[in-house]
């Protein structure tokens, strides 16, 4: 049932893209294609940051968490990534509370970061200090 629905959605998307490419291929590439590619790059990059060198077999230590207010306001609490993986159906507004009550007491504290920029710096530029394993 779900597979069929996904295939139907994909079909509608492909038809939509074909129509807008036919109507104005240049505008489609600029206003649809570039943001789509940027979005894909952003998703892959943030997932690399959140999972690289973490213990993928662990229930709580498989992800880094960015707990700062601005980052989570901007990305709808996606920084509470472990909570998101443990309870994917939980509304984004409830992830901070779930993180504080159920995740933080059980995970390694070095996987929690207040700032995404500091986390990026430590993970990708301070190779001797890489955190996770």
N, CA and C of each residue as an Amber inpcrd file, in Angstrom:
protein
   399
   0.8260000  -1.1980000   0.0000000   0.0000000   0.0000000   0.0000000
   0.8680000   1.2600000   0.0000000   1.8330000   1.3210000   0.9330000
   2.7060000   2.4900000   1.0160000   3.5850000   2.5960000  -0.2260000
   4.1150000   1.4660000  -0.6820000   4.9500000   1.4590000  -1.8810000
   4.1760000   2.0190000  -3.0750000   2.9400000   1.6000000  -3.2050000
   2.1030000   2.0670000  -4.3200000   1.8680000   3.5750000  -4.2330000
   1.6310000   4.0690000  -3.0250000   1.4150000   5.5030000  -2.8290000
   2.6770000   6.3000000  -3.1800000   3.8220000   5.7940000  -2.7700000
   5.0790000   6.4640000  -3.0940000   5.2890000   6.4970000  -4.6010000
   4.9870000   5.4100000  -5.2690000   5.1310000   5.3610000  -6.7320000
   4.1710000   6.3490000  -7.4070000   2.9640000   6.4730000  -6.8890000
   2.0120000   7.4240000  -7.4450000   2.5100000   8.8640000  -7.2500000
   3.0200000   9.1490000  -6.0590000   3.5550000  10.4910000  -5.7900000
   4.7420000  10.7890000  -6.7100000   5.6080000   9.8060000  -6.8970000
   6.7540000   9.9830000  -7.7880000   6.2760000  10.2410000  -9.2150000
   5.2540000   9.5240000  -9.6450000   4.7080000   9.7300000 -10.9830000
   4.1580000  11.1420000 -11.1590000   3.4320000  11.6320000 -10.1660000
   2.8930000  12.9960000 -10.2250000   4.0340000  14.0040000 -10.2780000
   5.0680000  13.7870000  -9.4770000   6.2220000  14.6790000  -9.4800000
   6.8840000  14.7140000 -10.8490000   7.0950000  13.5570000 -11.4670000
   7.7430000  13.5150000 -12.7700000   6.9060000  14.2040000 -13.8450000
   5.5910000  14.0210000 -13.7890000   4.7090000  14.7050000 -14.7430000
   4.7900000  16.2180000 -14.5320000   4.7610000  16.6520000 -13.2770000
   4.8640000  18.0700000 -12.9690000   6.1680000  18.6540000 -13.5110000
   7.2720000  17.9600000 -13.2760000   8.5660000  18.4450000 -13.7550000
   8.5860000  18.5070000 -15.2820000   8.0490000  17.4960000 -15.9260000
   8.0080000  17.4810000 -17.3910000   7.2010000  18.6660000 -17.9200000
   6.0660000  18.9660000 -17.2880000   5.2160000  20.0740000 -17.7410000
   5.9360000  21.4070000 -17.5690000   6.5340000  21.6370000 -16.4030000
   7.1820000  22.9400000 -16.2070000   8.4540000  23.0640000 -17.0510000
   9.1390000  21.9420000 -17.3210000  10.2790000  21.9960000 -18.2490000
   9.8100000  22.3750000 -19.6520000   8.6860000  21.8130000 -20.0700000
   8.1310000  22.1280000 -21.3860000   7.7050000  23.5920000 -21.4720000
   7.0940000  24.1090000 -20.4060000   6.6010000  25.4920000 -20.4280000
   7.7350000  26.5130000 -20.4340000   8.7720000  26.2750000 -19.6330000
   9.9060000  27.2010000 -19.5800000  11.0900000  26.4920000 -18.9300000
  11.8990000  25.8390000 -19.7520000  12.9810000  25.0100000 -19.2300000
  14.0230000  25.8230000 -18.4800000  14.2880000  27.0540000 -18.9110000
  15.3030000  27.8680000 -18.2340000  14.8480000  28.2770000 -16.8350000
  13.6210000  28.7480000 -16.7320000  13.0940000  29.1280000 -15.4190000
  12.9930000  27.9030000 -14.5020000  12.6310000  26.7660000 -15.0900000
  12.5360000  25.5420000 -14.2890000  13.8940000  25.1840000 -13.6920000
  14.9360000  25.2570000 -14.4960000  16.2650000  24.9370000 -13.9930000
  16.7020000  25.9250000 -12.9080000  16.4160000  27.1990000 -13.1020000
  16.8460000  28.2200000 -12.1380000  16.0320000  28.1630000 -10.8500000
  14.7000000  28.1350000 -10.9700000  13.8390000  28.2640000  -9.7980000
  13.4100000  26.9430000  -9.1660000  13.6290000  25.8470000  -9.8610000
  13.2560000  24.5390000  -9.3400000  14.4860000  23.6450000  -9.1920000
  15.2760000  23.5500000 -10.2480000  16.4190000  22.6540000 -10.2560000
  17.5140000  23.0380000  -9.2680000  17.9230000  24.3000000  -9.2670000
  19.0000000  24.7400000  -8.3710000  18.6010000  24.5820000  -6.9010000
  17.4200000  25.0430000  -6.4640000  17.0510000  24.8250000  -5.0610000
  16.9460000  23.3450000  -4.6980000  16.4760000  22.5280000  -5.6270000
  16.3710000  21.0970000  -5.3740000  17.7600000  20.4960000  -5.1380000
  18.6970000  20.8110000  -5.9990000  20.0640000  20.3110000  -5.8330000
  20.6900000  20.8250000  -4.5290000  20.4750000  22.0940000  -4.2230000
  20.9990000  22.6580000  -2.9760000  20.3790000  21.9440000  -1.7730000
  19.0890000  21.6640000  -1.8400000  18.4120000  20.9470000  -0.7600000
  18.9720000  19.5460000  -0.5650000  19.2270000  18.8420000  -1.6660000
  19.8160000  17.5020000  -1.5740000  21.2120000  17.5680000  -0.9670000
  22.0120000  18.5450000  -1.3870000  23.3490000  18.7190000  -0.8350000
  23.2620000  19.0040000   0.6660000  22.3250000  19.8690000   1.0640000
  22.1690000  20.2120000   2.4730000  21.7780000  19.0160000   3.3260000
  20.8770000  18.1860000   2.8210000  20.4380000  17.0070000   3.5720000
  21.5910000  16.0300000   3.7660000  22.3500000  15.7840000   2.7050000
  23.4830000  14.8560000   2.8000000  24.5300000  15.4140000   3.7680000
  24.8200000  16.7010000   3.6720000  25.8390000  17.3200000   4.5300000
  25.4350000  17.2690000   5.9940000  24.2050000  17.6280000   6.3220000
  23.7820000  17.6380000   7.7250000  23.7190000  16.2170000   8.2740000
  23.3270000  15.2490000   7.4490000  23.3100000  13.8600000   7.9140000
  24.7230000  13.3340000   8.1520000  25.6710000  13.7590000   7.3350000
  27.0620000  13.3790000   7.5680000  27.5180000  13.9320000   8.9150000
  27.2290000  15.1940000   9.1730000  27.6030000  15.8090000  10.4450000
  26.9530000  15.0750000  11.6170000  25.6940000  14.7250000  11.4830000
  24.9640000  14.1350000  12.5980000  25.2980000  12.6680000  12.8470000
  25.8640000  11.9670000  11.8680000  26.0840000  10.5290000  12.0460000
  27.5260000  10.0640000  11.9300000  28.3930000  10.8360000  11.2910000
  29.7640000  10.3930000  11.0630000  30.4900000  10.0910000  12.3720000
  31.1500000   8.9560000  12.4200000  31.9440000   8.5030000  13.5620000
  31.1310000   8.2510000  14.8260000  29.8360000   8.1060000  14.7030000
  29.0070000   7.7460000  15.8560000  28.8550000   6.2310000  15.8920000
  28.3750000   5.7220000  16.9950000  28.1920000   4.2820000  17.1690000
  26.8200000   3.8920000  16.6080000  26.8130000   3.4220000  15.3880000
  25.5470000   3.1320000  14.7040000  24.7800000   1.9680000  15.3140000
  25.4560000   1.1540000  16.1050000  24.7860000   0.0210000  16.7530000
  24.1480000   0.4220000  18.0820000  24.4710000   1.6050000  18.5630000
  23.9500000   2.0640000  19.8530000  22.5360000   2.6280000  19.7120000
  21.7550000   2.4540000  20.7410000  20.3970000   3.0100000  20.7460000
  20.4360000   4.5270000  20.8820000  21.3820000   5.0650000  21.6710000
  21.4060000   6.4940000  21.9570000  22.5980000   7.2420000  21.3660000
  23.6770000   6.5520000  21.0290000  24.8910000   7.2310000  20.5770000
  25.1000000   7.1600000  19.0710000  24.0340000   6.9930000  18.3040000
  24.1460000   6.8920000  16.8520000  24.0920000   8.2420000  16.1580000
  23.8060000   9.3160000  16.9160000  23.6540000  10.6310000  16.3060000
  24.2120000  11.7180000  17.2020000  24.6780000  12.7880000  16.5680000
  25.0080000  14.0150000  17.2800000  23.7510000  14.8620000  17.3630000
  23.6730000  15.6720000  18.3960000  22.5240000  16.5490000  18.5780000
  22.9990000  17.9880000  18.7020000  22.3350000  18.8700000  17.9890000
  22.6020000  20.3030000  18.0850000  21.4410000  20.8770000  18.8740000
  21.7060000  21.3300000  20.0950000  20.6220000  21.7050000  21.0000000
  20.3870000  23.2140000  21.0890000  21.1370000  24.0050000  20.3260000
  20.9820000  25.4560000  20.3760000  19.6200000  25.9250000  19.8840000
  19.1770000  27.0260000  20.4260000  17.8400000  27.5610000  20.1330000
  17.6880000  27.9980000  18.6860000  18.6400000  28.7930000  18.1650000
  18.4990000  29.3280000  16.8080000  18.4630000  28.2060000  15.7660000
  19.4050000  27.2790000  15.8500000  19.4580000  26.1650000  14.9020000
  18.1430000  25.3870000  14.8990000  17.6120000  25.1210000  16.0710000
  16.3780000  24.3350000  16.1440000  15.1460000  25.1320000  15.7530000
  15.1890000  26.4280000  15.9420000  14.0990000  27.2770000  15.4420000
  14.1080000  27.2420000  13.9150000  15.2970000  27.3480000  13.3430000
  15.4310000  27.3920000  11.8920000  15.0840000  26.0570000  11.2370000
  15.4770000  24.9420000  11.8630000  15.3010000  23.6160000  11.2660000
  14.2510000  22.7640000  11.9750000  13.3030000  23.4010000  12.6390000
  12.1730000  22.7080000  13.2650000  12.6200000  21.5650000  14.1840000
  13.5790000  21.8790000  15.0390000  14.0910000  20.9640000  16.0670000
  14.7640000  19.7130000  15.5030000  15.2480000  19.7890000  14.2630000
  15.9780000  18.6510000  13.6930000  17.2910000  18.4160000  14.4190000
  17.7670000  19.3840000  15.1830000  18.9940000  19.2010000  15.9540000
  18.8560000  18.1340000  17.0200000  17.6430000  17.8680000  17.4540000
  17.3960000  16.7910000  18.4220000  17.2720000  15.4860000  17.6300000
  18.3850000  15.1300000  17.0010000  18.3720000  14.0910000  15.9830000
  18.1770000  12.6900000  16.5520000  18.7550000  12.4250000  17.7130000
  18.5620000  11.1060000  18.3220000  17.0950000  10.9030000  18.6700000
  16.4710000  11.9270000  19.2360000  15.0440000  11.8410000  19.5660000
  14.2180000  11.6130000  18.3040000  14.6040000  12.2880000  17.2320000
  13.9100000  12.1260000  15.9510000  14.0080000  10.6740000  15.4630000
  15.1750000  10.0590000  15.6230000  15.3280000   8.6620000  15.1980000
  14.5750000   7.6950000  16.1050000  14.5800000   7.9810000  17.4000000
  13.9030000   7.0770000  18.3320000  12.3930000   7.1580000  18.2210000
  11.8770000   8.3470000  17.9800000  10.4280000   8.5630000  17.8610000
  10.1280000   9.4090000  16.6270000  10.2420000   8.8410000  15.4340000
  10.0800000   9.6300000  14.2080000   8.6940000  10.2340000  14.0220000
   7.6780000   9.6970000  14.6560000   6.3230000  10.2320000  14.4930000
   6.0160000  11.3510000  15.4890000   6.9380000  11.6240000  16.3920000
   6.7250000  12.6850000  17.3800000   6.7470000  14.0410000  16.6900000
   5.7880000  14.8820000  17.0220000   5.7450000  16.2210000  16.4420000
   7.0250000  16.9690000  16.8000000   7.5350000  17.7540000  15.8630000
   8.8150000  18.4380000  16.0620000   8.8280000  19.3170000  17.3090000
   7.6950000  19.8350000  17.7130000   7.6500000  20.7260000  18.8810000
   7.8810000  19.9660000  20.1920000   7.7360000  18.6520000  20.1730000
   7.9090000  17.8400000  21.3870000   9.2910000  17.1880000  21.4830000
  10.1070000  17.3390000  20.4480000  11.4270000  16.6980000  20.4470000
  12.3610000  17.2020000  21.5530000  12.4040000  18.5180000  21.8580000
  13.3090000  18.9550000  22.9420000  12.9790000  18.3090000  24.2900000
  11.7110000  18.2170000  24.6020000  11.2970000  17.6030000  25.8670000
  11.6570000  16.1150000  25.8850000  11.3820000  15.4170000  24.7960000
  11.7330000  13.9970000  24.7160000  13.2420000  13.8180000  24.8380000
  13.9880000  14.6940000  24.1880000  15.4530000  14.6350000  24.2610000
  15.9280000  14.7960000  25.7090000  15.4240000  15.8200000  26.3960000
  15.8450000  16.0630000  27.7880000  15.4940000  14.8960000  28.7060000
  14.3120000  14.3430000  28.5470000  13.8410000  13.3070000  29.4670000
  14.3740000  11.9120000  29.1620000  14.4920000  11.5600000  27.8850000
  14.7830000  10.1730000  27.5350000  16.1320000   9.9570000  26.8450000
  16.6140000  10.9440000  26.1240000  17.8500000  10.7610000  25.3620000
  19.0630000  11.2210000  26.1530000  19.0400000  12.4530000  26.6050000
  20.2190000  13.0410000  27.2580000  20.7460000  12.2270000  28.4370000
  19.8970000  11.6820000  29.3000000  20.4290000  10.8890000  30.4130000
  21.1130000   9.5890000  29.9790000  20.8440000   9.1290000  28.7790000
  21.3460000   7.8280000  28.3240000  22.4450000   7.9000000  27.2730000
  22.7780000   9.0860000  26.8000000  23.7580000   9.1960000  25.7250000
  25.0590000   9.7920000  26.2310000  26.1090000   9.6320000  25.4360000
  27.3960000  10.2450000  25.7680000  27.2860000  11.7480000  25.5930000
  27.6750000  12.4940000  26.5870000  27.4850000  13.9500000  26.5960000
  28.2390000  14.6540000  25.4730000  29.3510000  14.0970000  24.9990000
  30.1150000  14.7640000  23.9360000  29.4010000  14.7360000  22.5880000
  28.2830000  14.0300000  22.4890000  27.5020000  14.0290000  21.2560000
  26.4340000  15.1170000  21.2480000  26.3400000  15.8940000  22.3230000
  25.4480000  17.0570000  22.3940000  26.2570000  18.3210000  22.1570000
  25.7830000  19.1830000  21.2790000  26.4620000  20.4440000  20.9670000
  25.4380000  21.5730000  21.0010000  25.8130000  22.7040000  21.5720000
  24.9140000  23.8670000  21.5580000  24.9450000  24.5580000  20.1990000
  26.0990000  24.5540000  19.5450000  26.2810000  25.3090000  18.3080000
  26.6210000  24.3890000  17.1420000  25.9350000  24.5760000  16.0310000
  26.2420000  23.8060000  14.8410000  27.6140000  24.1860000  14.3010000
  27.9590000  25.4710000  14.3510000  29.2500000  25.9020000  13.8300000
  30.4070000  25.2980000  14.6210000  30.2840000  25.2640000  15.9440000
  31.3250000  24.6440000  16.7710000  31.3970000  23.1510000  16.4790000
  30.2690000  22.5210000  16.3190000  30.2320000  21.0860000  15.9960000
  30.9170000  20.8210000  14.6550000  30.6250000  21.6320000  13.6490000
  31.2620000  21.4890000  12.3330000  32.7650000  21.6680000  12.4560000
  33.1780000  22.6880000  13.2110000  34.5990000  22.9550000  13.3860000
  35.2960000  21.7400000  14.0250000  34.7280000  21.2330000  15.1000000
  35.3400000  20.0990000  15.8040000  35.3480000  18.8400000  14.9360000
  34.2700000  18.6010000  14.2100000  34.1440000  17.3660000  13.4460000
  35.0000000  17.3560000  12.1920000  35.1030000  18.4820000  11.5000000
  35.7580000  18.4720000  10.2010000  37.1220000  19.1560000  10.1600000
  37.4240000  19.9890000  11.1540000  38.6930000  20.7280000  11.1010000
  39.6560000  20.3810000  12.2260000  39.1840000  19.8810000  13.3200000
  40.0450000  19.4730000  14.4390000  40.1540000  17.9580000  14.4310000
  40.8600000  17.4480000  13.4560000  40.8860000  16.0040000  13.2150000
  41.3590000  15.2310000  14.4340000  42.3060000  15.7720000  15.1790000
  42.7880000  15.0780000  16.3700000  41.7650000  15.0140000  17.4670000
  40.7310000  15.8430000  17.3960000  39.7090000  15.9110000  18.4560000
  38.3710000  15.3760000  17.9810000  38.3170000  14.6510000  16.8700000
  37.0290000  14.1830000  16.3390000  36.2770000  13.4180000  17.3940000
  34.9840000  13.6710000  17.4370000  34.1490000  13.0840000  18.4740000
  33.2310000  12.0380000  17.8730000  32.9290000  11.0620000  18.6620000
  31.9850000  10.0420000  18.2150000  32.3850000   8.6970000  18.7610000
  33.3810000   8.1090000  18.1890000  33.7850000   6.7530000  18.5800000
  34.5360000   6.7310000  19.8720000
